[in-house]
Amino acid sequence: MNEKRPVRPGEGGIGEKLISFLKVNLGLAMMIAGVYFFKIPNGFAIGGVSGLAPVIASLFPSVTPALFILAVNVLLLVLGVLLLGKSMGVKTIYGTAVFSLGMSALEHWLPYTDAAVFAAGGTLTDQPMLELVFAILLSSIGSAMLFREGASSGGTDIIALILWKYSGVSVGKALLISDCVVTLSAFWVFGIKIGLYSAAGLFATTFLVDSVIENINLCKLFMVVTEKPDDVSRYMLDSLHRGVTRCEAEGVFTHRKKALLFTVCSKRESARFKAQVKKTDPDSFVIVTDTSDILGLGFRSM
């Protein structure tokens, strides 16, 4: 659709790469905070290596959660590089390293024994449901931001990719299986209460990550029937730097010749475009729909 879309200012340049880098780090920071301050102190085993960390720390007190996460992630990272090669991706390697080192740094500077930080029996508050909500939100939003930028924090993501490559098991199924095993371990180690919290957190996280990714990717698809296609298209090309596809159309009732324009833009840009279409051609007919799966030039790669 947007094969002749003009290049947007800063697109593909240093500015865009810097923004992507900042998003990856923000996502990692949110995941680290969710795991360190909310998941581990409460024993929430919500899947993944970070979910298994409190279980292992409870069974083996000499192994701290951060040490376990660092050791397992390094092992999986090496295994991933050997078995997956270039498909691992630089961003996944970076995400795994930063997540593991960030957990270790927090454990060193803000240990769980620090009464000034963890005042309620080793947790931030004495409200496990409240802490479960923040554990889910921070981890899910952070994870979604990483996935959106083509990165991850490693862990079971690498296991899922290996299983997918060598056994044919889909990535989604492999992740679900591994996360369910981790969550079930919470029932055995921490009892039914924490186990149920962990199970609820796993289900909520599964749906929330997909929802967040969809909302991050959300754009607006415009179909505009107008008698002034050149003016409408020019605004989209020059001001919003988006491409437009034009088809000749004819009103069945009036038999008047018109043009049908197709274009896609972000939610923020959509309000400006609607106002401009109304100003340019008040008699135009406009259909706007939400779409989050857009592949091609200017959006996600095919």
Number of C-alpha atoms within 10 A of each C-alpha: 14 16 12 12 17 15 14 14 11 10 11 11 9 10 12 13 13 11 11 17 15 12 17 26 19 16 29 27 19 19 26 26 20 24 27 23 21 25 28 25 19 25 22 33 34 34 28 22 23 29 25 24 26 28 23 17 18 15 10 11 10 10 15 17 28 25 18 20 25 24 13 19 24 18 12 19 22 14 15 22 15 11 16 17 11 10 11 20 14 12 18 22 20 16 20 25 17 18 24 24 17 19 22 21 13 16 17 11 9 16 15 21 13 11 14 10 15 17 14 12 13 18 21 19 14 13 11 18 11 11 21 20 15 18 27 27 21 22 26 26 25 28 23 25 25 26 17 20 14 14 23 27 28 26 23 21 21 25 19 20 23 20 17 16 14 10 9 11 15 14 18 12 13 19 21 18 13 17 22 18 16 24 27 18 19 27 19 12 16 17 11 13 11 20 22 17 21 28 23 16 23 24 13 16 23 16 11 18 21 14 15 19 19 16 13 14 17 17 22 20 20 21 18 21 24 23 18 15 21 12 14 21 20 15 16 23 17 12 13 18 17 24 23 20 16 17 11 11 16 13 11 8 6 7 9 10 12 17 19 19 21 19 19 26 22 16 14 10 16 18 12 13 18 15 11 16 23 14 12 16 16 11 13 17 14 15 11 13 10 14 16 14 11 16 11 11 15 20 14 11 8 7
